[in-house]
């Protein structure tokens, strides 16, 4: 079985920074794509950023230049560094592992990020 556990959410002021972490555990030989998604109340879940095991990244236009996704393949861990946070970034953030062991996709439990003064 594969489990994803994320952490690092919290309350920050506009312009502040936050770093989210996601750790995948279990019998894992490969994670095809590691990603971060978010969902605000009343909105659909949207892609924030993805990174492949080879290091290729992709970002939503709304976070380009402010957020950075990174990963440690040996630890099955990936991160989302969020800088210059805006109130519009307030959402529940979910990590996702795609094509684990050439098979299923898995989601983390979500962590709340609130940007407010």
MMTF fields as JSON, N, C-alpha, C and O atoms, coordinates in Angstrom:
{
  "mmtfVersion": "1.0.0",
  "mmtfProducer": "UNKNOWN",
  "numBonds": 467,
  "numAtoms": 468,
  "numGroups": 117,
  "numChains": 1,
  "numModels": 1,
  "chainsPerModel": [1],
  "groupsPerChain": [117],
  "chainIdList": ["A"],
  "bondAtomList": [4, 2, 8, 6, 12, 10, 16, 14, 20, 18, 24, 22, 28, 26, 32, 30, 36, 34, 40, 38, 44, 42, 48, 46, 52, 50, 56, 54, 60, 58, 64, 62, 68, 66, 72, 70, 76, 74, 80, 78, 84, 82, 88, 86, 92, 90, 96, 94, 100, 98, 104, 102, 108, 106, 112, 110, 116, 114, 120, 118, 124, 122, 128, 126, 132, 130, 136, 134, 140, 138, 144, 142, 148, 146, 152, 150, 156, 154, 160, 158, 164, 162, 168, 166, 172, 170, 176, 174, 180, 178, 184, 182, 188, 186, 192, 190, 196, 194, 200, 198, 204, 202, 208, 206, 212, 210, 216, 214, 220, 218, 224, 222, 228, 226, 232, 230, 236, 234, 240, 238, 244, 242, 248, 246, 252, 250, 256, 254, 260, 258, 264, 262, 268, 266, 272, 270, 276, 274, 280, 278, 284, 282, 288, 286, 292, 290, 296, 294, 300, 298, 304, 302, 308, 306, 312, 310, 316, 314, 320, 318, 324, 322, 328, 326, 332, 330, 336, 334, 340, 338, 344, 342, 348, 346, 352, 350, 356, 354, 360, 358, 364, 362, 368, 366, 372, 370, 376, 374, 380, 378, 384, 382, 388, 386, 392, 390, 396, 394, 400, 398, 404, 402, 408, 406, 412, 410, 416, 414, 420, 418, 424, 422, 428, 426, 432, 430, 436, 434, 440, 438, 444, 442, 448, 446, 452, 450, 456, 454, 460, 458, 464, 462],
  "bondOrderList": [1, 1, 1, 1, 1, 1, 1, 1, 1, 1, 1, 1, 1, 1, 1, 1, 1, 1, 1, 1, 1, 1, 1, 1, 1, 1, 1, 1, 1, 1, 1, 1, 1, 1, 1, 1, 1, 1, 1, 1, 1, 1, 1, 1, 1, 1, 1, 1, 1, 1, 1, 1, 1, 1, 1, 1, 1, 1, 1, 1, 1, 1, 1, 1, 1, 1, 1, 1, 1, 1, 1, 1, 1, 1, 1, 1, 1, 1, 1, 1, 1, 1, 1, 1, 1, 1, 1, 1, 1, 1, 1, 1, 1, 1, 1, 1, 1, 1, 1, 1, 1, 1, 1, 1, 1, 1, 1, 1, 1, 1, 1, 1, 1, 1, 1, 1],
  "groupList": [{"groupName": "UNK", "atomNameList": ["N", "CA", "C", "O"], "elementList": ["N", "C", "C", "O"], "formalChargeList": [0, 0, 0, 0], "bondAtomList": [1, 0, 2, 1, 3, 2], "bondOrderList": [1, 1, 2], "singleLetterCode": "X", "chemCompType": "L-PEPTIDE LINKING"}],
  "groupTypeList": [0, 0, 0, 0, 0, 0, 0, 0, 0, 0, 0, 0, 0, 0, 0, 0, 0, 0, 0, 0, 0, 0, 0, 0, 0, 0, 0, 0, 0, 0, 0, 0, 0, 0, 0, 0, 0, 0, 0, 0, 0, 0, 0, 0, 0, 0, 0, 0, 0, 0, 0, 0, 0, 0, 0, 0, 0, 0, 0, 0, 0, 0, 0, 0, 0, 0, 0, 0, 0, 0, 0, 0, 0, 0, 0, 0, 0, 0, 0, 0, 0, 0, 0, 0, 0, 0, 0, 0, 0, 0, 0, 0, 0, 0, 0, 0, 0, 0, 0, 0, 0, 0, 0, 0, 0, 0, 0, 0, 0, 0, 0, 0, 0, 0, 0, 0, 0],
  "groupIdList": [1, 2, 3, 4, 5, 6, 7, 8, 9, 10, 11, 12, 13, 14, 15, 16, 17, 18, 19, 20, 21, 22, 23, 24, 25, 26, 27, 28, 29, 30, 31, 32, 33, 34, 35, 36, 37, 38, 39, 40, 41, 42, 43, 44, 45, 46, 47, 48, 49, 50, 51, 52, 53, 54, 55, 56, 57, 58, 59, 60, 61, 62, 63, 64, 65, 66, 67, 68, 69, 70, 71, 72, 73, 74, 75, 76, 77, 78, 79, 80, 81, 82, 83, 84, 85, 86, 87, 88, 89, 90, 91, 92, 93, 94, 95, 96, 97, 98, 99, 100, 101, 102, 103, 104, 105, 106, 107, 108, 109, 110, 111, 112, 113, 114, 115, 116, 117],
  "secStructList": [7, 3, 3, 3, 3, 3, 3, 7, 7, 3, 3, 3, 7, 6, 6, 7, 7, 3, 3, 3, 3, 3, 3, 3, 3, 3, 1, 7, 1, 7, 3, 3, 3, 3, 3, 3, 3, 3, 3, 7, 6, 6, 1, 7, 7, 3, 3, 3, 3, 3, 3, 3, 6, 6, 7, 7, 3, 3, 3, 7, 4, 4, 4, 6, 6, 6, 3, 3, 3, 3, 3, 3, 4, 4, 4, 6, 3, 3, 3, 3, 3, 3, 7, 1, 7, 7, 4, 4, 4, 7, 3, 3, 3, 3, 3, 3, 3, 3, 3, 3, 6, 6, 1, 7, 7, 3, 3, 7, 7, 7, 3, 3, 3, 3, 3, 7, 7],
  "xCoordList": [0.842, 0.0, 0.882, 1.996, 0.361, 1.075, 0.292, -0.926, 1.002, 0.393, 1.147, 2.376, 0.392, 0.972, 0.573, -0.608, 1.553, 1.31, 1.946, 3.151, 1.138, 1.655, 1.551, 0.736, 2.395, 2.44, 2.979, 3.464, 2.894, 3.479, 2.491, 2.897, 1.199, 0.211, 0.082, 0.594, -0.618, -0.817, -1.336, -1.763, -1.294, -1.749, -0.55, 0.344, -0.538, 0.542, -0.044, -1.17, 0.732, 0.318, 0.634, 1.545, -0.106, 0.228, 1.692, 2.215, 2.339, 3.753, 4.657, 5.868, 4.092, 4.867, 5.18, 4.84, 5.839, 6.269, 5.846, 5.633, 5.731, 5.369, 5.965, 6.078, 6.344, 6.894, 6.103, 6.019, 5.526, 4.776, 5.642, 6.494, 5.414, 6.15, 5.175, 4.096, 5.557, 4.77, 5.708, 6.711, 5.381, 6.193, 5.361, 4.293, 5.838, 5.186, 5.876, 7.104, 5.101, 5.663, 4.999, 3.923, 5.655, 5.175, 6.162, 7.306, 5.7, 6.545, 6.514, 5.637, 7.486, 7.536, 8.837, 9.926, 8.705, 9.86, 9.97, 11.058, 8.829, 8.823, 7.586, 6.491, 7.771, 6.679, 6.869, 7.852, 5.944, 6.106, 6.107, 6.989, 5.108, 4.97, 4.533, 3.609, 5.184, 4.816, 4.206, 4.744, 3.08, 2.399, 1.763, 1.643, 1.357, 0.607, -0.632, -0.563, -1.763, -3.031, -3.649, -3.255, -4.615, -5.289, -6.76, -7.164, -7.551, -8.984, -9.485, -9.382, -10.025, -10.628, -12.129, -12.697, -12.779, -14.224, -14.998, -14.814, -15.864, -16.663, -15.964, -16.583, -14.685, -13.913, -13.574, -13.636, -13.214, -12.722, -11.272, -10.553, -10.86, -9.465, -8.616, -8.947, -7.531, -6.701, -5.246, -4.764, -4.571, -3.154, -2.352, -2.6, -1.39, -0.488, 0.878, 1.406, 1.447, 2.768, 2.989, 2.416, 3.824, 4.221, 5.714, 6.331, 6.28, 7.678, 7.831, 7.265, 8.594, 8.864, 10.071, 10.797, 10.274, 11.438, 12.734, 13.766, 12.681, 13.843, 14.059, 15.094, 13.083, 13.254, 12.538, 12.692, 11.765, 11.009, 9.825, 9.05, 9.676, 8.631, 7.601, 7.869, 6.411, 5.329, 4.546, 4.292, 4.157, 3.459, 2.216, 2.163, 1.212, 0.072, 0.524, 1.417, -0.096, 0.296, 0.179, 0.966, -0.786, -1.042, 0.059, 0.127, 0.924, 1.96, 3.369, 4.334, 3.511, 4.833, 5.612, 5.09, 6.855, 7.702, 7.587, 8.41, 6.588, 6.388, 6.556, 7.077, 6.121, 6.187, 7.274, 7.555, 7.874, 8.881, 8.625, 8.51, 8.535, 8.383, 9.738, 10.5, 10.027, 11.271, 11.018, 9.966, 11.997, 11.802, 13.114, 14.19, 13.007, 14.12, 13.69, 12.985, 14.111, 13.669, 14.04, 13.264, 15.22, 15.682, 14.8, 14.689, 14.173, 13.316, 11.834, 10.991, 11.506, 10.109, 9.375, 8.271, 10.019, 9.514, 9.559, 10.51, 8.528, 8.56, 7.997, 7.29, 8.335, 8.08, 7.45, 7.571, 6.782, 6.292, 6.686, 6.126, 7.654, 8.06, 7.203, 7.217, 6.457, 5.53, 6.006, 6.086, 6.322, 6.766, 5.79, 4.969, 5.888, 5.022, 3.553, 2.836, 3.13, 1.775, 0.72, 0.899, -0.38, -1.505, -2.749, -2.822, -3.73, -4.985, -5.637, -6.296, -5.461, -6.023, -5.412, -5.963, -4.286, -3.653, -4.299, -3.972, -5.201, -5.87, -6.648, -7.495, -6.355, -6.983, -6.478, -5.557, -7.103, -6.555, -5.623, -6.018, -4.4, -3.393, -3.216, -3.078, -3.221, -3.095, -1.875, -1.629, -1.121, -0.072, -0.61, -1.552, 0.01, -0.437, 0.759, 1.719, 0.689, 1.678, 0.998, 0.052, 1.482, 0.911, 1.752, 2.982, 1.073, 1.725, 2.77, 3.942, 2.321, 3.198, 3.381, 2.408, 4.615, 4.958, 4.277, 3.814, 4.234, 3.605, 2.117, 1.543, 1.482, 0.082, -0.775, -1.037, -1.219, -2.229, -1.706, -0.503, -2.678, -2.416, -2.858, -3.795, -2.179, -2.494, -2.529, -1.784, -3.414, -3.582, -3.24, -3.456, -2.702, -2.518, -3.818, -4.826, -3.796, -5.014, -5.382, -6.504, -4.471, -4.704, -4.219, -4.278, -3.742, -3.322, -3.796, -3.668, -4.342, -4.93, -3.854, -2.987, -3.93, -3.088, -4.005, -4.87, -3.811, -4.621, -3.712, -2.798, -3.967, -3.188, -4.103, -5.033, -3.836, -4.706, -3.946, -3.04, -4.33, -3.763, -4.596, -4.257],
  "yCoordList": [-1.192, 0.0, 1.248, 1.24, 2.312, 3.571, 4.643, 4.753, 5.429, 6.518, 7.807, 7.819, 8.905, 10.226, 11.081, 11.185, 11.688, 12.557, 13.902, 13.988, 14.962, 16.299, 17.148, 16.889, 18.161, 19.024, 20.391, 20.571, 21.345, 22.654, 23.788, 24.946, 23.483, 24.532, 25.376, 25.03, 26.498, 27.385, 28.736, 28.925, 29.676, 31.043, 31.96, 31.998, 32.697, 33.645, 34.961, 35.008, 36.025, 37.335, 37.489, 36.835, 38.344, 38.604, 39.01, 39.804, 38.454, 38.698, 37.719, 37.718, 36.891, 35.924, 34.678, 34.573, 33.727, 32.483, 31.276, 31.356, 30.155, 28.899, 27.774, 27.894, 26.69, 25.535, 24.287, 23.904, 23.655, 22.424, 21.221, 21.287, 20.124, 18.892, 17.744, 17.722, 16.798, 15.59, 14.397, 14.365, 13.42, 12.216, 11.005, 10.775, 10.24, 9.011, 7.821, 7.733, 6.914, 5.744, 4.474, 4.515, 3.354, 2.08, 1.467, 1.906, 0.462, -0.193, 0.601, 0.41, 1.491, 2.398, 2.223, 2.343, 1.938, 1.822, 2.998, 3.339, 3.613, 4.723, 5.585, 5.073, 6.906, 7.859, 8.645, 9.371, 8.504, 9.135, 10.649, 11.297, 11.216, 12.664, 12.998, 12.382, 13.955, 14.454, 15.834, 16.672, 16.073, 17.326, 17.932, 17.298, 19.192, 19.926, 20.518, 21.086, 20.381, 20.925, 21.705, 21.533, 22.561, 23.297, 23.469, 23.447, 23.642, 23.829, 24.834, 24.613, 25.935, 26.952, 26.692, 26.061, 27.163, 26.957, 27.449, 28.582, 26.592, 26.944, 26.797, 26.998, 26.449, 26.31, 24.854, 24.004, 24.585, 23.271, 23.124, 24.111, 21.895, 21.641, 21.949, 21.528, 22.68, 23.09, 22.701, 22.6, 22.488, 22.17, 23.405, 24.498, 23.221, 24.297, 24.099, 25.009, 22.915, 22.63, 21.13, 20.377, 20.698, 19.297, 19.209, 20.145, 18.063, 17.789, 16.299, 15.47, 15.966, 14.571, 14.096, 14.895, 12.79, 12.25, 12.764, 12.805, 13.158, 13.715, 15.192, 15.738, 15.857, 17.249, 18.255, 19.458, 17.815, 18.73, 19.295, 18.539, 20.623, 21.278, 21.959, 22.312, 22.135, 22.849, 23.594, 23.055, 24.853, 25.681, 26.309, 26.609, 26.505, 27.312, 28.755, 29.222, 29.462, 30.846, 31.72, 32.648, 31.431, 32.257, 32.198, 33.067, 31.181, 31.026, 31.127, 31.069, 31.275, 31.369, 32.545, 33.652, 32.284, 33.311, 33.441, 34.112, 32.82, 32.898, 31.549, 31.485, 30.474, 29.139, 28.315, 28.5, 27.412, 26.511, 25.099, 24.874, 24.148, 22.753, 22.059, 22.319, 21.191, 20.435, 19.042, 18.77, 18.168, 16.806, 16.154, 16.558, 15.148, 14.308, 12.881, 12.249, 12.382, 11.07, 9.951, 9.018, 10.053, 9.016, 8.9, 7.825, 10.005, 10.023, 9.965, 10.002, 9.874, 9.913, 11.096, 10.966, 12.238, 13.451, 14.599, 14.723, 15.436, 16.638, 17.816, 17.651, 19.021, 20.238, 21.298, 21.261, 22.23, 23.411, 24.623, 24.863, 25.388, 26.624, 27.749, 28.016, 28.414, 29.46, 30.788, 30.964, 31.715, 33.049, 34.093, 33.815, 35.291, 36.401, 35.986, 36.239, 35.36, 34.823, 35.922, 37.005, 35.61, 36.514, 35.899, 34.678, 36.717, 36.158, 35.169, 34.226, 35.371, 34.469, 33.073, 32.14, 32.921, 31.614, 30.77, 29.592, 31.352, 30.624, 29.442, 29.608, 28.249, 27.027, 25.849, 25.975, 24.699, 23.445, 22.919, 22.781, 22.628, 22.154, 20.645, 20.128, 19.95, 18.506, 18.1, 18.647, 17.147, 16.578, 15.335, 14.693, 15.013, 13.891, 13.176, 13.806, 11.862, 11.025, 10.288, 9.53, 10.512, 9.874, 8.691, 8.727, 7.645, 6.451, 5.893, 5.748, 5.58, 4.951, 3.491, 2.755, 3.084, 1.714, 1.342, 0.217, 2.333, 2.161, 1.838, 1.236, 2.239, 1.914, 3.056, 4.0, 2.978, 3.879, 5.275, 5.516, 6.187, 7.542, 7.647, 6.969, 8.5, 8.655, 10.126, 10.94, 10.457, 11.809, 11.885, 10.934, 13.028, 13.307, 13.763, 13.922, 13.974, 14.318, 15.793, 16.17, 16.616, 18.046, 18.812, 18.319, 20.016, 20.896, 22.31, 22.785, 22.975, 24.302, 25.379, 25.438, 26.227, 27.418, 28.632, 28.761, 29.509, 30.72, 31.939, 32.06, 32.838, 34.061, 35.229, 35.547, 35.85, 36.914, 37.816, 37.377, 39.076, 40.019, 40.102, 40.857],
  "zCoordList": [0.0, 0.0, 0.0, 0.523, -0.594, -0.688, 0.051, -0.096, 0.846, 1.595, 1.323, 1.254, 1.168, 1.01, 2.203, 2.533, 2.845, 3.982, 3.717, 3.478, 3.759, 3.521, 4.78, 5.665, 4.834, 5.99, 5.591, 4.474, 6.497, 6.284, 6.105, 6.008, 6.058, 5.897, 7.148, 8.212, 6.995, 8.123, 7.697, 6.558, 8.627, 8.399, 8.22, 9.064, 7.115, 6.841, 6.355, 5.859, 6.503, 6.017, 4.537, 4.029, 3.838, 2.437, 2.285, 3.067, 1.269, 1.06, 1.77, 1.548, 2.617, 3.366, 2.569, 1.39, 3.232, 2.595, 3.41, 4.62, 2.712, 3.335, 2.502, 1.282, 3.153, 2.452, 2.796, 3.962, 1.79, 1.965, 1.623, 0.738, 2.335, 2.096, 1.889, 2.48, 1.054, 0.832, 0.865, 0.152, 1.693, 1.826, 1.433, 1.999, 0.481, 0.054, 0.699, 0.689, 1.255, 1.908, 1.393, 0.798, 1.631, 1.155, 0.173, 0.058, -0.519, -1.502, -2.802, -3.644, -2.947, -4.086, -4.846, -4.284, -6.125, -6.995, -7.952, -8.414, -8.243, -9.178, -8.975, -8.745, -9.062, -9.116, -10.412, -10.562, -11.334, -12.632, -12.578, -13.14, -11.896, -11.765, -10.347, -9.817, -9.744, -8.422, -8.592, -9.316, -7.922, -8.155, -6.92, -5.871, -7.085, -6.084, -6.734, -7.824, -6.059, -6.504, -5.355, -4.202, -5.665, -4.61, -4.941, -6.104, -3.89, -4.048, -3.022, -1.815, -3.513, -2.667, -2.574, -3.466, -1.516, -1.375, -2.59, -3.035, -3.123, -4.281, -5.614, -6.659, -5.6, -6.834, -7.113, -6.225, -8.363, -8.73, -8.296, -8.143, -8.103, -7.799, -9.037, -10.145, -8.837, -9.949, -9.736, -8.608, -10.843, -10.802, -10.429, -10.938, -9.54, -9.144, -9.785, -10.424, -9.615, -10.153, -10.212, -9.424, -11.152, -11.248, -11.512, -12.02, -11.158, -11.451, -11.718, -11.005, -12.741, -13.051, -12.263, -11.672, -12.262, -11.577, -12.184, -11.514, -13.453, -14.114, -13.872, -14.254, -13.233, -12.878, -13.752, -13.539, -14.725, -15.569, -14.797, -14.212, -14.789, -14.009, -14.894, -16.042, -14.322, -14.975, -13.903, -12.826, -14.201, -13.229, -13.819, -15.012, -12.972, -13.355, -13.532, -12.826, -14.479, -14.734, -13.489, -13.307, -12.645, -11.477, -10.421, -9.552, -10.488, -9.47, -10.029, -9.267, -11.33, -11.939, -11.361, -11.226, -11.029, -10.455, -8.963, -8.341, -8.365, -6.919, -6.226, -5.112, -6.876, -6.285, -6.97, -8.154, -6.216, -6.755, -6.254, -5.049, -7.177, -6.805, -6.92, -7.851, -5.986, -6.002, -5.444, -4.866, -5.625, -5.146, -4.733, -5.173, -3.887, -3.492, -3.809, -3.022, -4.949, -5.403, -4.424, -4.216, -3.833, -2.92, -1.686, -1.098, -1.293, -0.111, -0.452, 0.444, -1.74, -2.18, -1.559, -1.032, -1.64, -1.02, -2.015, -2.787, -1.997, -2.812, -2.03, -1.036, -2.516, -1.778, -2.674, -3.899, -2.035, -2.715, -1.888, -0.818, -2.387, -1.744, -2.287, -3.489, -1.414, -1.81, -1.246, -0.031, -2.133, -1.754, -2.271, -3.145, -1.722, -2.129, -2.15, -3.118, -1.089, -1.031, -1.067, -0.511, -1.736, -1.895, -1.27, -1.133, -0.886, -0.371, -1.329, -0.89, -2.627, -3.626, -3.584, -4.168, -2.904, -2.765, -1.672, -1.526, -0.911, 0.161, -0.403, -1.281, 0.106, -0.388, 0.427, 1.234, 0.198, 0.685, -0.395, -1.553, -0.017, -0.965, -0.817, 0.292, -1.95, -1.99, -2.807, -3.882, -2.299, -3.129, -3.831, -3.364, -4.959, -5.768, -6.37, -6.814, -6.38, -7.041, -8.179, -7.961, -9.395, -10.579, -11.028, -10.974, -11.469, -12.028, -11.071, -11.421, -9.845, -8.87, -9.249, -9.413, -9.384, -9.794, -11.11, -11.304, -12.006, -13.318, -13.205, -14.112, -12.086, -11.881, -11.397, -12.142, -10.145, -9.609, -9.284, -9.179, -9.131, -8.655, -7.202, -6.781, -6.435, -5.021, -4.641, -5.186, -3.691, -3.185, -1.709, -0.958, -1.302, 0.108, 0.735, 0.047, 2.043, 2.777, 2.687, 3.024, 2.245, 2.132, 3.348, 4.475, 3.106, 4.186, 3.876, 2.747, 4.883, 4.696, 4.669, 5.54, 3.651, 3.56, 3.548, 2.681, 4.507, 4.599, 4.571, 5.386, 3.633, 3.496, 3.852, 3.112, 4.97, 5.458, 6.419, 7.127, 6.427, 7.371, 8.641, 9.552]
}
